Amino acid sequence: MPNGKCRIMKVDTKKLGNVVVFAITGDIVFYNLNQIREVIKSEIEKAVTNKFLMNLSGVGMVDSVGVGFILSAYKTVLSKKGSFSLVAPGEVVKSMLEKGGLTRLKIYDSEDDAIKAI
């Protein structure tokens, strides 16, 4: 960790109806990704549903590697003919996602809004 300011990442996975929600807290940056990459990949692969939400309300920062990670999860879900949306990214996170070209991802203000829409 280069500056000691990165927040350790964790992911809580829950199922709401037929939607799997990944609630991430911490910073989605290079130094933290190994902590959740395999958890999310495994959950996507074994899920009986093809609807996924990534709740980013607890994320403070995303770097370019984190953007790549989110894009990879999105592509994995698309390969299963599924839907993948983001929930509640803060302004800093949203800005990084836009800079990283993830403007095609649907973003919702809340999990309830997202579940109703997908």
C-alpha positions in Angstrom: 0.0 0.0 0.0 1.9 3.1 -1.2 0.5 5.8 1.0 -1.1 3.9 3.9 -4.5 5.5 3.2 -6.2 2.7 1.3 -9.2 1.2 3.2 -9.2 -2.6 3.3 -11.9 -4.0 1.1 -14.5 -6.6 2.0 -17.6 -7.9 0.2 -20.9 -9.1 1.8 -22.9 -11.3 -0.6 -26.7 -11.5 -0.1 -29.6 -12.7 -2.2 -32.7 -10.5 -2.5 -35.4 -12.5 -4.3 -33.7 -13.7 -7.5 -30.9 -11.0 -7.4 -27.4 -11.5 -5.9 -26.1 -8.3 -4.3 -22.4 -7.7 -3.7 -22.1 -5.0 -1.0 -18.5 -3.8 -1.2 -16.8 -1.7 1.5 -13.3 -0.2 1.3 -11.3 0.9 -1.7 -11.4 -1.0 -5.0 -7.7 -0.6 -5.8 -4.9 -2.8 -7.0 -3.6 -3.5 -3.5 -7.0 -4.8 -2.3 -8.4 -6.7 -5.2 -7.2 -10.2 -4.3 -9.4 -10.0 -1.2 -12.6 -10.0 -3.2 -11.9 -11.0 -6.8 -12.2 -14.8 -6.2 -15.3 -14.4 -3.9 -17.2 -12.5 -6.6 -16.0 -14.7 -9.5 -17.1 -17.8 -7.6 -20.5 -16.4 -6.6 -21.2 -15.4 -10.2 -20.2 -18.8 -11.5 -22.2 -20.8 -9.0 -25.3 -18.6 -8.9 -28.6 -20.0 -10.1 -29.7 -16.5 -11.1 -28.2 -14.3 -13.7 -29.1 -11.0 -12.0 -26.4 -9.2 -10.1 -26.0 -5.9 -8.3 -22.7 -4.4 -7.0 -23.5 -2.0 -4.2 -20.7 0.6 -4.1 -22.1 2.9 -1.4 -19.3 1.8 1.0 -16.5 2.4 -1.6 -14.4 5.5 -1.2 -12.1 5.1 -4.1 -11.6 3.1 -7.3 -8.4 3.1 -9.4 -7.9 1.9 -13.0 -7.3 -1.7 -11.9 -10.6 -1.5 -9.9 -12.4 -0.2 -12.9 -11.0 -3.2 -14.8 -12.2 -5.5 -12.1 -15.8 -4.1 -12.3 -15.7 -4.4 -16.1 -14.5 -8.0 -15.8 -17.4 -8.9 -13.5 -19.8 -7.2 -15.9 -18.5 -9.1 -18.9 -18.7 -12.4 -16.9 -22.3 -11.8 -16.1 -23.0 -10.7 -19.7 -21.5 -14.0 -20.9 -24.2 -15.8 -18.8 -26.8 -13.6 -20.6 -27.4 -11.8 -17.3 -27.8 -8.3 -16.0 -25.3 -6.5 -13.9 -25.9 -3.1 -12.4 -24.2 -0.8 -9.9 -25.8 0.8 -6.9 -25.0 4.0 -5.1 -21.5 4.9 -6.2 -20.3 8.1 -4.6 -19.3 11.0 -6.9 -15.5 10.2 -6.8 -16.2 6.5 -7.7 -18.8 7.5 -10.4 -16.2 9.9 -11.9 -13.6 7.1 -12.1 -16.1 4.7 -13.7 -16.9 7.3 -16.3 -13.2 8.0 -17.0 -12.7 4.2 -17.3 -15.5 4.0 -20.0 -18.1 2.2 -17.9 -20.9 4.5 -18.9 -22.9 1.7 -20.3 -23.5 0.2 -16.9 -26.8 0.9 -15.3 -26.5 2.8 -12.0 -29.2 3.0 -9.5 -29.6 5.1 -6.3 -30.7 2.2 -4.1 -30.9 -1.6 -4.1 -34.7 -1.3 -4.1 -34.7 0.9 -7.2 -32.3 -1.5 -9.0 -34.3 -4.7 -8.0 -37.6 -3.1 -9.3 -35.9 -2.1 -12.6 -34.2 -5.4 -13.4 
